[in-house]
Amino acid sequence: MSDHEAFRAEVREWLEANCPPEMRQPVKDEDDVYWGGRNATFKNDAQKAWFEACRDKGYTVAEWPEAYGGAGLTPAEGKILRQEMSRIGARPPLSSFGIWMLGPALLKFGTEGQKQKFLNEIARGEIRWCQGYSEPGSGSDLVSMQTFGEDKGDHWIVNGQKIWTSYADEADWIFCLVRTDKENKYQGITFMLFDMTSDGVSTKPIKLISGNSPFCETFMDDVKVPKSYGEDIPGYVGEINRGWDVAKYLLGHEREMISGAGGGDRTAAIGAAMKRMSGELDAVLRAELAMFDVDALAYSAMGEKFLDEMKAGKGHPAQPNMMKYVGTELNKTRHELMMAAGGSRALEWESEETRGGKPARNWLRTKANSIEGGTSEVMLNVISKRILDLPGA
């Protein structure tokens, strides 16, 4: 038996012993997702047991070093773990912007002190982060942001507003882009970290056409942001006035995260889900479903290829843009098909039968996929210029 075969057998045995049956069911609603953080609560004992088992094993961030709360798995071992979790339909034990976005940025740009503190807190589910990037009038063009940090020696006084801050009203801390030099448009931005309970920080939820939303406006009024939280723990990542370097790197991981909504195993059950909603499917809808499944399988294969290339140091920097564009378009198509299969009943908004209009609300929510994390138009521009080398207009 090869090392990888032995590891796969070990993982299967561990999953059988530690993943409760309830955690092998598809996620049904927001309560089924465990985000961690200071105020987190578990929906049930199974969710708690699954999270704690993975946390203790290092499987919430399996490929991070053990010193930072991970299991220290190699890329090949991490892939095996993902495959085996997928095989039994295991839910992620912990969902976190800290895992998907801030963590990779800290691993690349953070100090040892920042890694020891923040990465371990993320891995153990002790801190929940949100992202402060977009502003009113500064979405895809982040360098035009106006939030400003005035240098006061050992701290900044930050004033400004962020928008589309996902789960800002639930987050403990924020990683936030702040202009610290008004004269240097591209290099005058600092990537700051601060507590959401700081004096002067407030949030206001934004309601979408779906009737609900994870998004918020975030306001900063004379917020004091320390330049240091202790020995070798700066209150910013990378260099002062060079936060754009960190921000661009993090955006790639954000786009990979958003793209995941469109492919992978979530597409495998679409046919069965449609049949439950509407019984027999007509020939046209079956053909559209078959076409979707082919696209979804191709997307999944592309994602695996890109991930392997990235971990081998051979990935193209524009690949996350491809994943983000195709993934979000797939997710929108998926929900269009779900609505088509449901007919007029799928448009229902409030009954128990549709769980409060979940099909319609989820369909409407997908419209934001091609805006958040960079619009589809921006993604296509990056792909055309950086991958296809097409000339500009």
N, C-alpha and C positions, 0 to 999 in steps of 0.2 A: 504494500500500500504506500502510495506517495505521501509526502508531507501534506499536500493540499487535500488529498482524499481523507487522510487521518483527521485533518482539521474540520472538514465537512462533517464527518461522522461525530466528532466531538460537539460541534455546534448543534447538530440535529438532536443529540441526546440532551444537551443543555436546554434547548428550546422546548422539548417535550416536557421536561421537568419544571420549567419556570414560566412558560407563557400560558396563562389561564385560558380556558375555552372562550370566555367572554371577550378576550383581547384578540381573538382570531376572527372577529366579525367586522364587516365594513363599518366605517365611521358613519353614524347617522346624523349627528348634530354637533353643535359647538361643545356641548358638555362631554362628548366622547374624546375630545382632544385635551391632553394635559400640557399646559404651557409652563408650569413651574412659577417661581417667583415668591416674593415675601407673603403674599396674600392668597396663595394657591390652595385649593381644596380638591380632594379626589371625589369623583363621582360615585365610586364604589370601591369595595375592598380589592376587586380584581385589578382595577386600574392602578391602585396603590402598590399591590404586590408586583405587578409587571414593571412599573417604573423602578421600584427599589431594587429588584433583581438586576435590571439592566444597569442602573447606577452603580451598584456594588461590583458588577463585572466589568465596568468601563464601556458598556455597549451603548450608552446614550451618545457617545462620540467615539466610536470604536477605533478610528484611525488616528485620533490624537494621541500624543505621547502619554504614557502612564503618569508622568509627573504633573500633567495638566488635567487629569481626570479621565483620560481615555484608556483604551485597552492596548494601545501600541500595535495594532494590527497592520500588516503590510497592505498595500492596495489590493493584492490578490486575495488576501484573507478577508478584507473588508467586502470585496465583491461576493465572496462565498457567503458571508453572513447576510448580506442583503438578499441574495438568492434564496437562502433557506428561510428567512423571515417571510419573503414573498410567497414561497411555496405553501406555507401554512396560513397565509393571510394575516400575519401578525401586524398589529398597529404599531406605529412609531411610539416608543415609550415616553418621548418628550419632544414637543414641538417648540422651536425657539429661534427667534431672529439672531440670538447670540450664537447658536450652532451654525445657522445657514450663512450668516453675513459677517457679524462682528468677529466671530471666532477665527475664521480664515485670515482676516485682516490683522488680528493681533498675532497670530502665528507668524505672519510675514514681517510686520512692522513694529510689533510691540516690544517693550523692554521685558527682561526676565521677571521683574517685579509685577508688571501688568499681567503677564502670562500666568504666574503663580496665583495671583489673586483672582482675576476676572475669569480666566478659562476654567479654573476649578469650580468657581461659583456657577458658571454656565452648565458645566457637565453634571453638577449635582442638582440642577434645577432650583438653585437658591436665588437666582436673579432673573428678571424678565426685562428684556431690552426693547426699545422702539427706535426708529430711525428718523432723524430730523434732516431731511434733504430738501424736498420741494418747498417752494414758497409761492404765495399768490403772485403770479406774473413771472415766476422762475421755476418752471417744471423741467422740461428737457434741457433748457439752457441754464444749468445750475450756476455757471460762473457769473450770472447777473444777480445773484442773491444779495439781499440787503441786510439780513441779520448781522449785527455788528458787535464785536467784543472789544471794549475799551481796555487797554492795558493799564492795570493798577499795581504793577510790580509783581506781587506773589499771586495775583488772581486777575481775572477779567470781569468786567461788568457787561453782561450780554443783554441786548434788547433786540426784539424782532418777532417774527411770526413764521411758523412752519405750517404746512397744510398737507392733507392726505397722510397724516402720521398714523399708521396702522396701530391700533390698540394702545394709543398713547394714554388713554384713560385707565388702562390696566397695567401699564409698564412701571417698573421700579426705576430704571435708568434709561438714558437716551444717549445714542452716539449721534453727534450733531455737527453739521458743517456751519462754521461761523466765519464771517469775514473779519480779519484782524489787520488788514492793510488795504486801505481804500485806493491806494495808488497803483497797486499791482493786481490787475484783474484776474489773472490766471494763477498766480503764485501767492496771493494774499489771503488764502483761506486756511483755517486751522480745524482739524478734526478733533472735537472736544468730547469729553465724557462727563456727564453729571447726573445727579440724583433728581428724579422727577418730583420729589417732595421739597426741593429747594425753594426758598422764598422767591416769589415772583413767577413761578411756573404754573400755568393753568391750561386746561384743555376744554374743548367743546366738541361733542360728537357731530359728525356730518351724516345726514340721512340721504341714502341713495334712492333711486327709483324702485329698488327692490323692497323698500320699506324699512330696511335696517342697514347697518354698515359697520365695519371695523375701523373706519377712518375717523380722524379727528383733526381739528385745528389745534395747534399748540402755540401758546403765547408766552413770551419771555420778557418780563418787565424788571429791569435792574437785577438780573440774576447773577449772583456771585459764583463764578466757576473757578475753583482752586487750580493753580498750575501743578500742584502736587498733592497726592493723597497719602504720601508716606515715602519711605526710602525706595527709590527706583520705581515709583508708581506715579508717573506724570498724569495730569488730568487731560492729556491730549495724546493722540497716537501719531507716530512719525515725528516730523519736524514742524515747529511753528511756521506758519505761512506756506507750508508744503502739504496741506491736507488734501489737496486735489489728487496727489499721487495715491493716497490711501483710498480716497473716495472712488476713483476709477477702478481700482482693484476690487473693492467691495461690490461695485455695481455688477461686475461679471458674475459674482456668486449670487447676487440678488436675482439676476435674470435667469440663472440656472434654477433657482428655487421657484420662481414664478412659472417657468416653462414646465415644471413637473406637474402642474395642474392639468396639462393637456394629454399626457401619454402614460406609459407604464401600465401597471396592473389595473388601474381604475377603469381602463377602457375594456377590459376583458369581459366584464359582466353586463355590458350595455344591452346586448340582445335580450338577455333574460329579464333585465329590468324593464325593457320596453314591452315584452310579452306580458309581464305582470300588470302593466298599466293598461294595456289595450287588447289583450288576447292575441288573435292571429294578426300578423302584419301583412300588409298588401305587398305585391311584387315590387313596386317602385321603392317603397321604404326598405324592403329587404336588400335591394340592390345598393341603395345609399348606405345602409349599414355595413354591407360587405366592403364597399369602397372605403368607408371610414376605418374599419378594422385593419385593412391593408395599410392605410396611412399611419395608423397608430402603431402597428408592429414595426413599420419602417422607422418611425420616429424613435421608438424604444431602442432599436438596434443602433441608430445614429447616436443616441445618448450614451449608450455603453461604449461605443467606439471613441467618442469625444472624451469621456471620463478616463478611459484607459490612456489615451494620448496625453491628457492633461497631467495625469499622475506620473507619466514617463518623461515629462518635461518637453513633449513634442506638440502640445496643443496650440492651435492658432488663437490669438487673443480675441478674435471676432466670433469664435464658435459659440460662446454664450448668447450672442445676439441672434444667431441662427436658431438656437434652441428656444429662446424666448419667443421669437416671432412664430415659429411653427407650432410650438406648444400651446400658445394662447389661442391661435386660430383653431387648433384641434379642439380645445376645450369649448370654444364657442360653438363649433359644429356639433360636438357631442350633445350639448344642451338644446340646440335647435332640433336635433333628431328626437331627443326625449320629448320635446314639446309636440312635435309632429305626431309621435306615436300616441301621445295622451289625448290628442284632439281638444275639443272645447273643455273637457274636464280638467286638463292640465292648466287651464287659465284660472281655475278656482283659487281664491285668495285667502280664505279664512277657516275652512272646515277642518275637523279632526281627521277626516279621511285623507286629506292631502297634507296633513301635519302643518296646518297653517299656511297653505299655499307654497310648500317648499319647492315643487318643480318650477313654478313660475318665478319665484323669488331667486332661485339659483340661476335660472336662465337670464334674468335681468342683471344679476350680479356679474355674469361673465362678460358683459359689455365693457366693464372696466379693465378686463385683462389686457386689452390692446392699448391701454393708456398707462397703467401703473408700471413702474420700473423702466419707463422709456416707451414712447409710443411706437406703434408698428412702423410708421413712416421713418422715424429715427433709426429703428432697427434695419430697415431696408436700405437706408442711406449708408449705414456702416458696412453692411454686407456688400453692397455694390462697390464701395470705394476701397475697402480693406481686404476683401476676399477676391472679388472679381476684377479689381483694378480698373474699374470703369472711370472715364473722365467726368469731371464735374460739369454742371450746366454752364 
